[in-house]
Amino acid sequence: MEFLDGTVLTTAIPSIAADFSVASADVNITMTAYLMTVAMGIPLSGWLAERFGARRVFCLAIAVFTVASLLCAVSQDLATLTMSRVLQGAGGAMMVPVGTLVVLRGTQKKDLLRATAFLVWPGLLAPVLAPLVGGALTQYLSWHWIFLVNLPLGLAAFLAALRMVPAGAADSTRRLDWPGLGLTTLGVGSLVIGLELAGGPTAGTLAALGLAAGLLFLAAAVAWMRRARSPLFNLSVFHARTFRATAGGGFIYRLTISAVPFLLPLMFQNGFGWDPLHAGAMVAAVFIGNIGIKPATTPLIRRFGFKAVLVFASLASAATFGLCALLDAGTPGPLIFALLVASGAFRSIGFSAYATVQYADVESTKLPSANAVSATLVQLATGAGIAVAALLLRLFDPAGGIEGAIAGTGAAVDPLAAYRAAFLSIAALMLLSTLDSLFLPRHAGAEVSRPGPTPAAAPTLHPRA
């Protein structure tokens, strides 16, 4: 629910704009408000789980998200919908990181690979299902049902959480690092705003200022937390090379794969002339690849290790992005479908490997910090992927930018030129992820990837296991 609601409104924007009698561009504030609230709330989620207990916070998050979904569905104007989306984002900010923390704390390292395979599914599936789900609900029912479907799902999740999530001990003495929280929240919020502005039609000075302010706030937050007695995050998690891979190659990997579900529906509709439902259905081929390869993901990592799998996944993904640049309206549908299935499979392999290896060498006491930092990076990478894709389309737009300059000289302009250039650019960007993976130690994360039981003396991820 949390991942899907971040982008599912894309195909419903024209309908919402018509109902509220506003311009379509104005409706984008509902997605920006949601994504910004989620990103800014994640740093607080780890402290809340430690202070009040994971089950209590997790159930509260589900309840807030579900109630906010109802408020979104009954909104009568854009302002009400936007405020309801802010409340929904507040629930989502606690829901996913805390839920992940609950699973990781109760998982021994020998089982981490298998557990992570389940945890990564929502992040993989939501971006590629969003165009199909949003298009179908909007076309055959109304945009309100995008939020109404969350009500039975939220109720079921709430009841399941009460029954299945362990209570855990709350630490009433846990103090909140207010300066660290303030600087981190301002930094993340500024970055999200900058990325949203950079991906919009009016990118410029404001986007640059937002990104610069975000980096300055985060730098100040790091400086503070390195000397604070009880910091918001334990930054020593970055001492582990496998965790640093998340902030390096892993960030680039997630950025590029987040750009693809944004580019494909636009190319199919604006370049090929397909309707939204046809485009969404074809993008769902990526989802089939994600699911189809899942049974083989864990055996591949156990057989070849994290380093080899990450290098292969990034190179293969880059190749599929390059092939997407060769597609046109005359390409046979089955061939496009097969290419997207392959792209989804490689995407799933790399995503699962990064999601697991980042915790391989993290001590149990540092797990809340590692989890919150990772969740924040994933959120930023998703926003950055969409922003970079939008920037590339504008840069190579035949009506302006590089292609426009070429057209001004009298050269013919390919109507798909912007999409071809964008896919080739993200393919090149993906190769930076490959470079980072090549510098991983040969046996990185071996304690997690090796089959068989963990020795009795080996630590587990649960401090009370």
Buried (B, 14 or more C-beta within 10 A) or exposed (E): BBBBBBBBBBBBBEBBBEBBEBEEEBBBBBBBBBBBBBBBBBBBBBBBBBBBBBBBBBBBBBBBBBBBBBBBBEBEEBEBBBBBBBBBBBBBBBBBBBBBBBBBBBBBBBBBBEBBBEBBBBBBBBBBBBBBBBBBBBBEEBBBBBBBBBBEBBEEBBEEBEEEBEEBEBEEEEEBBEBBBBBBBBBBBBBBBBBBBBBBEEBEEBBEBBBEBBBBBBEBBBEBBEEBEEBBBBBBBBEBBBBBBBBBBBBBBBBBBBBBBBBBBBBBBBBBEBEBBBBBBBBBBBBBBBBBBBEEBBEBBBEBBBBBBBBBBBBBBBBBBBBBBEBBEEEEEEEBBEBBBBBBBBBBBBBBBBBBBBBBBBBBEBBBBBBBBBBBBBBBBBBBBBBBBBBBBBBBBBEEBBBBEBBEEEEEBBEBBBBBBBBBBBBEBBBBBBEBBEEBEEEBBBBBBBEEEBEEEEBBBBEEE
